[in-house]
Amino acid sequence: MITLNRLVNALAGSGTRLVCCPGSREVLLRSLVVHDSTESRVSTGDVFLAIGVDEPREAVRLAMRARAAVALLRASAPLDPAVRRCAEDAGVAILRADPEVSWSHLTGLAYGLVLEGRETEAGRGPTDLFALADTLASSVGGPVVIEDQLSRVLAYSSLDGTVDAVRSETILGRRLPEPIRAVFADRGVFGHLASSDRPLFVEPSPAHGLGGRMVVAVRAGRELLGSLWVESAGPFDERRRQVLEDGARTAALHLLRSRASADLERQVESDLVSRLLEGSGDGRAMISQLGLGPTTLRAVALQAHVDDEQHAGILLVFEHVTTGFGWSRWGRSALFANTVYTVLPTRDDTLVEARAWIESVRAAMPSHLSLRAGIGAPADPTTLPASRREADEALALHVAHPDAPPFAYDESWDRILLRRLRAVASDGRVPERGPAVELRRHDAEHGTRYIATLRAWLAAHGDVLEAATALGVHPNTVRYRLRKMSTATHLAMDRPEQRLAMFIALAATDDDG
């Protein structure tokens, strides 16, 4: 059971739009009905799925007959105004999906969202992935493993018999071993899964302890959700191929239901975290709703990448940091574009806990995933937006220096300030003329080292001996260069404000070190 508003938001990511809503978006949806042209009896439900109905006007008429609150139909944009008026008169909302979106994808999402509460109360049943794996193993005559798109084990069959070493290692480690993943990548297995729904036979590799396997993609529409593997001495015949393809479609529906169930909890959490980090609403009340309590908080920003997959890495991180009951998780998180933001409670102002949490996230990820992180300064509920901006800047610093540990604003504020100055300089918002520009040009044209000398002198606070030591030259050389600089450009180093301005100008135009 969910509201119409939640259904609209959940299906929006699948190319679906609410084009007509004569009633409240908070109406509760408890049941679904699928159009069946062969069924004479009229079935009723809150959500009408107009499968096989090509005309939007007919879909609305059938939804009215089913006493539905909303009709989900596929049609090209824009929808005929007459159809919208008909729906408004009947009090039926219309969710329009693009014709390219498959009904199997829409049906899986809708069923998962609307009926997930009922399935949760019923407990584990025949839709459970482990039960599906057992059923498939009996039907095709071989052990089954179901994995997600990053080769993590979701379920496996309990069929007795001889299994190869790779299956055992995969189940024990909860993911495909890296050497075997590399073998499959070299053979083009993952490329096949990304582009085809047809089962593929993977030849055995005795050197790796790998027996033969049939594999098929588990997909919802165009989205690859995972894969289904069956141990086999040779390719399947057509009957068993069909069983495998049907099993993959069933697995896809189950994964979509599982995702929808988790999304209901994640949506509430994400909305609260988003509002906290944007500074809208009562911060202290939202902290209480999130179950964090009165404590010091930090905003942490995370980005992740997996090989050439654009979104898989950050979705994997988001799934990890939002999995489990609230009281069992350290922070509360939201996903914005390609960044996960986590509000992290800490017992003090040190960075020990924040860095330990980031390391725990990294340890839970596959080895081929690269994780970058930035930590904002300590905050209370009212200053979390500032901590979020600081986390963004610390993250940008880590992206620029990936071999370093994650940066924290309170330790690296100086480097972050210099990055801000360099960003201003890169936008052309520094003077195009002046001492710094003219001395750089003189160095480029005449091979002098005026900029290096000036930087060393400023860093030494005007101490010629210290500057000479830093440059590895005689003090008289520094004095000579300073005199020559005065003839090349206008320098007034006796003025404190010009020394400060020159220091800033040099820092803003240096490379990001």
PEDASUL-V773353 format. One record per residue. N is the residue number from 0. RES is the residue in one letter. BURIAL is # if it has 16 or more other C-alpha atoms within 10 Angstrom, else .. Layout:
n=N res=RES burial=BURIAL
n=N res=RES burial=BURIAL
This chain:
n=0 res=M burial=.
n=1 res=I burial=#
n=2 res=T burial=#
n=3 res=L burial=#
n=4 res=N burial=.
n=5 res=R burial=#
n=6 res=L burial=#
n=7 res=V burial=.
n=8 res=N burial=.
n=9 res=A burial=#
n=10 res=L burial=#
n=11 res=A burial=.
n=12 res=G burial=.
n=13 res=S burial=#
n=14 res=G burial=.
n=15 res=T burial=#
n=16 res=R burial=#
n=17 res=L burial=#
n=18 res=V burial=.
n=19 res=C burial=#
n=20 res=C burial=#
n=21 res=P burial=#
n=22 res=G burial=.
n=23 res=S burial=.
n=24 res=R burial=.
n=25 res=E burial=.
n=26 res=V burial=.
n=27 res=L burial=#
n=28 res=L burial=#
n=29 res=R burial=#
n=30 res=S burial=#
n=31 res=L burial=#
n=32 res=V burial=#
n=33 res=V burial=#
n=34 res=H burial=#
n=35 res=D burial=.
n=36 res=S burial=.
n=37 res=T burial=.
n=38 res=E burial=.
n=39 res=S burial=.
n=40 res=R burial=.
n=41 res=V burial=.
n=42 res=S burial=.
n=43 res=T burial=#
n=44 res=G burial=#
n=45 res=D burial=#
n=46 res=V burial=#
n=47 res=F burial=#
n=48 res=L burial=#
n=49 res=A burial=#
n=50 res=I burial=#
n=51 res=G burial=.
n=52 res=V burial=#
n=53 res=D burial=.
n=54 res=E burial=.
n=55 res=P burial=#
n=56 res=R burial=#
n=57 res=E burial=.
n=58 res=A burial=#
n=59 res=V burial=#
n=60 res=R burial=#
n=61 res=L burial=#
n=62 res=A burial=#
n=63 res=M burial=#
n=64 res=R burial=.
n=65 res=A burial=#
n=66 res=R burial=#
n=67 res=A burial=#
n=68 res=A burial=#
n=69 res=V burial=#
n=70 res=A burial=#
n=71 res=L burial=#
n=72 res=L burial=#
n=73 res=R burial=#
n=74 res=A burial=#
n=75 res=S burial=.
n=76 res=A burial=.
n=77 res=P burial=.
n=78 res=L burial=.
n=79 res=D burial=.
n=80 res=P burial=.
n=81 res=A burial=.
n=82 res=V burial=#
n=83 res=R burial=#
n=84 res=R burial=.
n=85 res=C burial=.
n=86 res=A burial=#
n=87 res=E burial=#
n=88 res=D burial=.
n=89 res=A burial=#
n=90 res=G burial=#
n=91 res=V burial=#
n=92 res=A burial=#
n=93 res=I burial=#
n=94 res=L burial=#
n=95 res=R burial=#
n=96 res=A burial=#
n=97 res=D burial=.
n=98 res=P burial=.
n=99 res=E burial=.
n=100 res=V burial=#
n=101 res=S burial=.
n=102 res=W burial=#
n=103 res=S burial=#
n=104 res=H burial=#
n=105 res=L burial=#
n=106 res=T burial=#
n=107 res=G burial=#
n=108 res=L burial=#
n=109 res=A burial=#
n=110 res=Y burial=#
n=111 res=G burial=#
n=112 res=L burial=#
n=113 res=V burial=#
n=114 res=L burial=#
n=115 res=E burial=#
n=116 res=G burial=.
n=117 res=R burial=.
n=118 res=E burial=.
n=119 res=T burial=.
n=120 res=E burial=.
n=121 res=A burial=.
n=122 res=G burial=.
n=123 res=R burial=.
n=124 res=G burial=.
n=125 res=P burial=.
n=126 res=T burial=.
n=127 res=D burial=.
n=128 res=L burial=#
n=129 res=F burial=#
n=130 res=A burial=#
n=131 res=L burial=#
n=132 res=A burial=#
n=133 res=D burial=#
n=134 res=T burial=#
n=135 res=L burial=#
n=136 res=A burial=#
n=137 res=S burial=.
n=138 res=S burial=.
n=139 res=V burial=#
n=140 res=G burial=.
n=141 res=G burial=#
n=142 res=P burial=#
n=143 res=V burial=#
n=144 res=V burial=#
n=145 res=I burial=#
n=146 res=E burial=#
n=147 res=D burial=#
n=148 res=Q burial=#
n=149 res=L burial=#
n=150 res=S burial=#
n=151 res=R burial=#
n=152 res=V burial=#
n=153 res=L burial=#
n=154 res=A burial=#
n=155 res=Y burial=#
n=156 res=S burial=#
n=157 res=S burial=#
n=158 res=L burial=#
n=159 res=D burial=.
n=160 res=G burial=.
n=161 res=T burial=.
n=162 res=V burial=.
n=163 res=D burial=.
n=164 res=A burial=.
n=165 res=V burial=#
n=166 res=R burial=#
n=167 res=S burial=.
n=168 res=E burial=.
n=169 res=T burial=#
n=170 res=I burial=#
n=171 res=L burial=.
n=172 res=G burial=.
n=173 res=R burial=.
n=174 res=R burial=#
n=175 res=L burial=#
n=176 res=P burial=#
n=177 res=E burial=.
n=178 res=P burial=.
n=179 res=I burial=#
n=180 res=R burial=#
n=181 res=A burial=.
n=182 res=V burial=.
n=183 res=F burial=.
n=184 res=A burial=.
n=185 res=D burial=.
n=186 res=R burial=.
n=187 res=G burial=.
n=188 res=V burial=#
n=189 res=F burial=#
n=190 res=G burial=.
n=191 res=H burial=#
n=192 res=L burial=#
n=193 res=A burial=#
n=194 res=S burial=.
n=195 res=S burial=.
n=196 res=D burial=#
n=197 res=R burial=.
n=198 res=P burial=#
n=199 res=L burial=#
n=200 res=F burial=#
n=201 res=V burial=#
n=202 res=E burial=#
n=203 res=P burial=#
n=204 res=S burial=.
n=205 res=P burial=.
n=206 res=A burial=.
n=207 res=H burial=.
n=208 res=G burial=.
n=209 res=L burial=#
n=210 res=G burial=#
n=211 res=G burial=#
n=212 res=R burial=#
n=213 res=M burial=#
n=214 res=V burial=#
n=215 res=V burial=#
n=216 res=A burial=#
n=217 res=V burial=#
n=218 res=R burial=#
n=219 res=A burial=#
n=220 res=G burial=#
n=221 res=R burial=.
n=222 res=E burial=.
n=223 res=L burial=#
n=224 res=L burial=#
n=225 res=G burial=#
n=226 res=S burial=#
n=227 res=L burial=#
n=228 res=W burial=#
n=229 res=V burial=#
n=230 res=E burial=#
n=231 res=S burial=#
n=232 res=A burial=.
n=233 res=G burial=.
n=234 res=P burial=#
n=235 res=F burial=#
n=236 res=D burial=.
n=237 res=E burial=.
n=238 res=R burial=.
n=239 res=R burial=#
n=240 res=R burial=#
n=241 res=Q burial=.
n=242 res=V burial=.
n=243 res=L burial=#
n=244 res=E burial=#
n=245 res=D burial=.
n=246 res=G burial=#
n=247 res=A burial=#
n=248 res=R burial=#
n=249 res=T burial=#
n=250 res=A burial=#
n=251 res=A burial=#
n=252 res=L burial=#
n=253 res=H burial=#
n=254 res=L burial=#
n=255 res=L burial=#
n=256 res=R burial=#
n=257 res=S burial=#
n=258 res=R burial=.
n=259 res=A burial=#
n=260 res=S burial=#
n=261 res=A burial=#
n=262 res=D burial=#
n=263 res=L burial=.
n=264 res=E burial=.
n=265 res=R burial=#
n=266 res=Q burial=.
n=267 res=V burial=.
n=268 res=E burial=#
n=269 res=S burial=#
n=270 res=D burial=.
n=271 res=L burial=#
n=272 res=V burial=#
n=273 res=S burial=#
n=274 res=R burial=#
n=275 res=L burial=#
n=276 res=L burial=#
n=277 res=E burial=.
n=278 res=G burial=#
n=279 res=S burial=.
n=280 res=G burial=.
n=281 res=D burial=.
n=282 res=G burial=#
n=283 res=R burial=#
n=284 res=A burial=.
n=285 res=M burial=#
n=286 res=I burial=#
n=287 res=S burial=.
n=288 res=Q burial=.
n=289 res=L burial=#
n=290 res=G burial=.
n=291 res=L burial=#
n=292 res=G burial=.
n=293 res=P burial=.
n=294 res=T burial=.
n=295 res=T burial=#
n=296 res=L burial=#
n=297 res=R burial=#
n=298 res=A burial=#
n=299 res=V burial=#
n=300 res=A burial=#
n=301 res=L burial=#
n=302 res=Q burial=#
n=303 res=A burial=#
n=304 res=H burial=#
n=305 res=V burial=#
n=306 res=D burial=.
n=307 res=D burial=.
n=308 res=E burial=.
n=309 res=Q burial=.
n=310 res=H burial=.
n=311 res=A burial=#
n=312 res=G burial=#
n=313 res=I burial=#
n=314 res=L burial=#
n=315 res=L burial=#
n=316 res=V burial=#
n=317 res=F burial=#
n=318 res=E burial=#
n=319 res=H burial=.
n=320 res=V burial=#
n=321 res=T burial=#
n=322 res=T burial=.
n=323 res=G burial=.
n=324 res=F burial=.
n=325 res=G burial=.
n=326 res=W burial=.
n=327 res=S burial=.
n=328 res=R burial=.
n=329 res=W burial=#
n=330 res=G burial=#
n=331 res=R burial=#
n=332 res=S burial=#
n=333 res=A burial=#
n=334 res=L burial=#
n=335 res=F burial=.
n=336 res=A burial=.
n=337 res=N burial=.
n=338 res=T burial=#
n=339 res=V burial=#
n=340 res=Y burial=#
n=341 res=T burial=#
n=342 res=V burial=#
n=343 res=L burial=#
n=344 res=P burial=#
n=345 res=T burial=#
n=346 res=R burial=.
n=347 res=D burial=.
n=348 res=D burial=.
n=349 res=T burial=.
n=350 res=L burial=#
n=351 res=V burial=.
n=352 res=E burial=#
n=353 res=A burial=#
n=354 res=R burial=#
n=355 res=A burial=.
n=356 res=W burial=#
n=357 res=I burial=#
n=358 res=E burial=.
n=359 res=S burial=.
n=360 res=V burial=.
n=361 res=R burial=#
n=362 res=A burial=.
n=363 res=A burial=.
n=364 res=M burial=#
n=365 res=P burial=#
n=366 res=S burial=.
n=367 res=H burial=.
n=368 res=L burial=#
n=369 res=S burial=#
n=370 res=L burial=#
n=371 res=R burial=#
n=372 res=A burial=#
n=373 res=G burial=#
n=374 res=I burial=#
n=375 res=G burial=#
n=376 res=A burial=#
n=377 res=P burial=#
n=378 res=A burial=#
n=379 res=D burial=#
n=380 res=P burial=#
n=381 res=T burial=.
n=382 res=T burial=#
n=383 res=L burial=#
n=384 res=P burial=#
n=385 res=A burial=#
n=386 res=S burial=#
n=387 res=R burial=#
n=388 res=R burial=#
n=389 res=E burial=#
n=390 res=A burial=#
n=391 res=D burial=#
n=392 res=E burial=#
n=393 res=A burial=#
n=394 res=L burial=#
n=395 res=A burial=#
n=396 res=L burial=#
n=397 res=H burial=#
n=398 res=V burial=#
n=399 res=A burial=.
n=400 res=H burial=.
n=401 res=P burial=.
n=402 res=D burial=.
n=403 res=A burial=.
n=404 res=P burial=.
n=405 res=P burial=#
n=406 res=F burial=#
n=407 res=A burial=#
n=408 res=Y burial=#
n=409 res=D burial=#
n=410 res=E burial=.
n=411 res=S burial=.
n=412 res=W burial=#
n=413 res=D burial=.
n=414 res=R burial=#
n=415 res=I burial=#
n=416 res=L burial=.
n=417 res=L burial=#
n=418 res=R burial=#
n=419 res=R burial=.
n=420 res=L burial=#
n=421 res=R burial=#
n=422 res=A burial=.
n=423 res=V burial=.
n=424 res=A burial=#
n=425 res=S burial=.
n=426 res=D burial=.
n=427 res=G burial=.
n=428 res=R burial=.
n=429 res=V burial=#
n=430 res=P burial=.
n=431 res=E burial=.
n=432 res=R burial=.
n=433 res=G burial=.
n=434 res=P burial=#
n=435 res=A burial=#
n=436 res=V burial=#
n=437 res=E burial=#
n=438 res=L burial=#
n=439 res=R burial=#
n=440 res=R burial=.
n=441 res=H burial=#
n=442 res=D burial=.
n=443 res=A burial=.
n=444 res=E burial=.
n=445 res=H burial=.
n=446 res=G burial=.
n=447 res=T burial=.
n=448 res=R burial=.
n=449 res=Y burial=#
n=450 res=I burial=#
n=451 res=A burial=.
n=452 res=T burial=#
n=453 res=L burial=#
n=454 res=R burial=#
n=455 res=A burial=#
n=456 res=W burial=#
n=457 res=L burial=#
n=458 res=A burial=.
n=459 res=A burial=.
n=460 res=H burial=.
n=461 res=G burial=.
n=462 res=D burial=.
n=463 res=V burial=#
n=464 res=L burial=#
n=465 res=E burial=#
n=466 res=A burial=#
n=467 res=A burial=#
n=468 res=T burial=.
n=469 res=A burial=.
n=470 res=L burial=#
n=471 res=G burial=.
n=472 res=V burial=.
n=473 res=H burial=.
n=474 res=P burial=#
n=475 res=N burial=.
n=476 res=T burial=.
n=477 res=V burial=#
n=478 res=R burial=#
n=479 res=Y burial=.
n=480 res=R burial=#
n=481 res=L burial=#
n=482 res=R burial=.
n=483 res=K burial=.
n=484 res=M burial=#
n=485 res=S burial=.
n=486 res=T burial=.
n=487 res=A burial=.
n=488 res=T burial=.
n=489 res=H burial=.
n=490 res=L burial=#
n=491 res=A burial=.
n=492 res=M burial=.
n=493 res=D burial=.
n=494 res=R burial=.
n=495 res=P burial=.
n=496 res=E burial=.
n=497 res=Q burial=.
n=498 res=R burial=#
n=499 res=L burial=.
n=500 res=A burial=.
n=501 res=M burial=#
n=502 res=F burial=#
n=503 res=I burial=#
n=504 res=A burial=#
n=505 res=L burial=#
n=506 res=A burial=#
n=507 res=A burial=#
n=508 res=T burial=#
n=509 res=D burial=.
n=510 res=D burial=.
n=511 res=D burial=.
n=512 res=G burial=.
